[in-house]
């Protein structure tokens, strides 16, 4: 079955909106972390804080992707992430997609730029994880 694919620029604007929402979530999570761990000069603080933020981001995305396939930004821009056969992601698929996206973004954004050259205009992490972003038609 074929699913309509949203255009690159629609997904790019959705990513910007997603970033704004994620910054709000990370701001609140950071406040909580700093409230609990007050010694910011401790040697363990920075790596623990970075891992904590990565875990918060991972939980944010996997929770939405496994419960309907849409984050708040994706709902706004009428997109959904699904498996290659159109089903909702399970936890393993969602975590795999998230970790691959993180790697692709930190490698100079190659995971995002890949969509410009992909035959189905999918991100690299979607190709590898066996997922895809589709347009929601309602």
DRENDO-1510 file (C-alpha; in Angstrom, 1 decimal, always signed):
<recs>
REC; n; res; u; v; w
REC; 1; UNK; +0.0; +0.0; +0.0 .
REC; 2; UNK; +1.3; +3.5; -0.9 .
REC; 3; UNK; +1.2; +6.3; +1.6 .
REC; 4; UNK; +1.4; +10.0; +0.7 .
REC; 5; UNK; +4.7; +11.5; +1.8 .
REC; 6; UNK; +4.9; +15.1; +3.1 .
REC; 7; UNK; +7.2; +17.4; +1.3 .
REC; 8; UNK; +10.7; +18.2; +2.5 .
REC; 9; UNK; +9.9; +21.8; +3.5 .
REC; 10; UNK; +6.7; +20.7; +5.4 .
REC; 11; UNK; +8.9; +18.3; +7.4 .
REC; 12; UNK; +11.6; +21.0; +7.9 .
REC; 13; UNK; +9.0; +23.4; +9.3 .
REC; 14; UNK; +7.6; +20.6; +11.5 .
REC; 15; UNK; +11.2; +20.0; +12.8 .
REC; 16; UNK; +11.6; +23.6; +13.7 .
REC; 17; UNK; +8.3; +23.5; +15.6 .
REC; 18; UNK; +9.3; +20.3; +17.2 .
REC; 19; UNK; +12.5; +21.9; +18.4 .
REC; 20; UNK; +10.6; +24.7; +20.1 .
REC; 21; UNK; +8.4; +22.2; +21.9 .
REC; 22; UNK; +11.3; +20.1; +22.8 .
REC; 23; UNK; +13.2; +23.1; +24.2 .
REC; 24; UNK; +10.3; +23.8; +26.6 .
REC; 25; UNK; +10.3; +20.2; +27.7 .
REC; 26; UNK; +14.1; +20.2; +28.2 .
REC; 27; UNK; +13.9; +23.5; +30.1 .
REC; 28; UNK; +11.4; +22.1; +32.6 .
REC; 29; UNK; +13.5; +18.8; +32.9 .
REC; 30; UNK; +16.7; +20.8; +33.4 .
REC; 31; UNK; +15.0; +22.9; +36.2 .
REC; 32; UNK; +14.0; +19.7; +37.9 .
REC; 33; UNK; +17.5; +18.1; +37.5 .
REC; 34; UNK; +19.3; +21.2; +38.9 .
REC; 35; UNK; +16.8; +21.4; +41.8 .
REC; 36; UNK; +17.7; +17.8; +42.7 .
REC; 37; UNK; +21.5; +17.9; +42.0 .
REC; 38; UNK; +22.6; +21.2; +43.3 .
REC; 39; UNK; +26.4; +20.6; +43.0 .
REC; 40; UNK; +27.0; +21.6; +39.4 .
REC; 41; UNK; +30.8; +21.6; +40.0 .
REC; 42; UNK; +30.9; +17.8; +40.7 .
REC; 43; UNK; +32.9; +15.8; +38.2 .
REC; 44; UNK; +29.9; +13.5; +37.5 .
REC; 45; UNK; +27.4; +16.4; +36.9 .
REC; 46; UNK; +28.0; +17.2; +33.2 .
REC; 47; UNK; +27.9; +13.6; +31.8 .
REC; 48; UNK; +25.0; +12.7; +34.0 .
REC; 49; UNK; +23.1; +15.8; +33.0 .
REC; 50; UNK; +23.7; +15.1; +29.3 .
REC; 51; UNK; +22.6; +11.5; +29.6 .
REC; 52; UNK; +19.5; +12.7; +31.5 .
REC; 53; UNK; +18.5; +15.1; +28.8 .
REC; 54; UNK; +19.1; +12.5; +26.1 .
REC; 55; UNK; +16.8; +10.1; +28.1 .
REC; 56; UNK; +14.1; +12.8; +28.4 .
REC; 57; UNK; +14.2; +13.4; +24.7 .
REC; 58; UNK; +14.1; +9.7; +24.0 .
REC; 59; UNK; +11.1; +9.2; +26.3 .
REC; 60; UNK; +9.3; +12.2; +24.8 .
REC; 61; UNK; +9.6; +10.9; +21.2 .
REC; 62; UNK; +9.1; +7.2; +21.9 .
REC; 63; UNK; +6.0; +7.9; +24.0 .
REC; 64; UNK; +4.3; +9.8; +21.2 .
REC; 65; UNK; +5.5; +7.5; +18.4 .
REC; 66; UNK; +4.2; +4.4; +20.1 .
REC; 67; UNK; +0.8; +6.0; +21.0 .
REC; 68; UNK; -0.6; +7.2; +17.7 .
REC; 69; UNK; +2.6; +7.9; +15.8 .
REC; 70; UNK; +2.4; +11.7; +16.2 .
REC; 71; UNK; +4.2; +14.2; +18.4 .
REC; 72; UNK; +2.5; +17.5; +19.0 .
REC; 73; UNK; +4.3; +19.1; +16.1 .
REC; 74; UNK; +3.4; +16.2; +13.8 .
REC; 75; UNK; -0.3; +16.5; +14.8 .
REC; 76; UNK; -0.2; +20.2; +13.9 .
REC; 77; UNK; +1.5; +19.6; +10.5 .
REC; 78; UNK; -0.7; +16.5; +9.8 .
REC; 79; UNK; +2.1; +13.9; +9.7 .
REC; 80; UNK; +2.6; +10.5; +11.3 .
REC; 81; UNK; +5.5; +8.1; +11.7 .
REC; 82; UNK; +4.6; +4.5; +10.9 .
REC; 83; UNK; +6.3; +1.2; +10.1 .
REC; 84; UNK; +7.1; +0.4; +6.5 .
REC; 85; UNK; +3.7; -1.5; +6.3 .
REC; 86; UNK; +1.7; +1.4; +7.9 .
REC; 87; UNK; +1.4; +0.2; +11.5 .
REC; 88; UNK; +2.2; +2.0; +14.8 .
REC; 89; UNK; +5.7; +1.7; +16.0 .
REC; 90; UNK; +6.5; -0.6; +18.9 .
REC; 91; UNK; +9.0; +0.5; +21.6 .
REC; 92; UNK; +12.0; -1.2; +20.0 .
REC; 93; UNK; +11.3; +0.5; +16.6 .
REC; 94; UNK; +10.7; +3.9; +18.3 .
REC; 95; UNK; +13.9; +3.7; +20.3 .
REC; 96; UNK; +15.9; +2.6; +17.3 .
REC; 97; UNK; +14.5; +5.4; +15.2 .
REC; 98; UNK; +15.3; +7.9; +17.9 .
REC; 99; UNK; +18.9; +6.8; +18.4 .
REC; 100; UNK; +19.6; +6.7; +14.7 .
REC; 101; UNK; +18.1; +10.2; +14.3 .
REC; 102; UNK; +20.4; +11.4; +17.1 .
REC; 103; UNK; +23.4; +9.9; +15.4 .
REC; 104; UNK; +22.4; +11.3; +12.0 .
REC; 105; UNK; +21.8; +14.8; +13.3 .
REC; 106; UNK; +25.1; +14.9; +15.2 .
REC; 107; UNK; +26.9; +13.8; +12.0 .
REC; 108; UNK; +26.4; +17.2; +10.4 .
REC; 109; UNK; +22.7; +16.6; +9.9 .
REC; 110; UNK; +23.3; +13.9; +7.2 .
REC; 111; UNK; +20.2; +12.0; +8.4 .
REC; 112; UNK; +18.0; +15.0; +7.6 .
REC; 113; UNK; +19.8; +16.0; +4.4 .
REC; 114; UNK; +19.4; +12.5; +3.1 .
REC; 115; UNK; +15.7; +13.1; +2.5 .
REC; 116; UNK; +16.7; +15.5; -0.3 .
REC; 117; UNK; +18.2; +12.6; -2.3 .
REC; 118; UNK; +16.1; +9.6; -1.1 .
REC; 119; UNK; +13.8; +8.2; -3.8 .
REC; 120; UNK; +10.8; +8.4; -1.3 .
REC; 121; UNK; +12.1; +11.6; +0.4 .
REC; 122; UNK; +12.5; +9.7; +3.7 .
REC; 123; UNK; +15.1; +10.5; +6.4 .
REC; 124; UNK; +18.1; +8.2; +6.7 .
REC; 125; UNK; +17.1; +7.1; +10.2 .
REC; 126; UNK; +13.7; +6.1; +8.7 .
REC; 127; UNK; +15.3; +4.1; +6.0 .
REC; 128; UNK; +17.5; +2.2; +8.4 .
REC; 129; UNK; +14.8; +1.7; +11.1 .
REC; 130; UNK; +12.2; +0.5; +8.7 .
REC; 131; UNK; +9.9; +3.5; +9.4 .
REC; 132; UNK; +8.5; +6.3; +7.3 .
REC; 133; UNK; +6.7; +9.6; +7.7 .
REC; 134; UNK; +3.3; +9.8; +6.0 .
REC; 135; UNK; +0.8; +12.6; +5.5 .
REC; 136; UNK; -2.4; +12.3; +7.5 .
REC; 137; UNK; -5.3; +13.0; +5.2 .
REC; 138; UNK; -8.0; +14.4; +7.6 .
</recs>
